[in-house]
């Protein structure tokens, strides 16, 4: 009887360890959810190719309050330099999931003082309401009027702050933050069980208000459209892919718009990704 009991306990331990191995092993980033690796069939490709996606963390739409922290930092640290990896270089594709602890990235790193970019961080003329960004009642609403370039700077700032904090506290360093790729966005959105464009509200809502669509993620196809890190094949104009519908229009999973990286719109915001450390 005791032998059977020990075998049963052993099996429970093995099953428990197996289940734990399926959970993320790294520290959960604040306000982000884990998306396991997987794949989807690209039905818009003539060959119906299967696209594989590595695991990643993703946020809901970045809010006015979260983005204001970035602006406040930039304003109070005008002479400090912000650095990021320039993914426009074709050779830098291997650095797309670059760890913040890596030093082998100097060839593709760009730096600029906050004072040089401050006026470019948000377009207050492209807001749903006149006081949308400044009024605290909209603090939990998605930030808009932000260009793709400014959204990239936000990711770089957040990466540097976390790396600095983790280093001071002796915590592990993880991959940096960035915008999702178009493929990651499609993969996540393809997990939505029921899509009904009639549910799209014709007014902008708080980022975390509304039904959960996938694993804690909201508003993939409504509220605000979203910048991605994916560019078009035309590098001359630096066109970037915008995915998802917004409170002003509907856009399906495979639909997209192309805007220059400096474009600002009153219905385009962004969410961020941090690649998962394998």
PyMOL commands that set and color helices and strands:
alter all, ss='L'
color gray80, all
select helices_A, chain A and resi 2-21+64-76+90-95+106-108+114-120+136-138+148-169+182-189+197-199
alter helices_A, ss='H'
color red, helices_A
select strands_A, chain A and resi 32-35+38-41+50-53+56-59+81-85+109-113+177-179+225-231+239-243+257-260+268-269+272-275
alter strands_A, ss='S'
color yellow, strands_A
deselect
rebuild
show_as cartoon
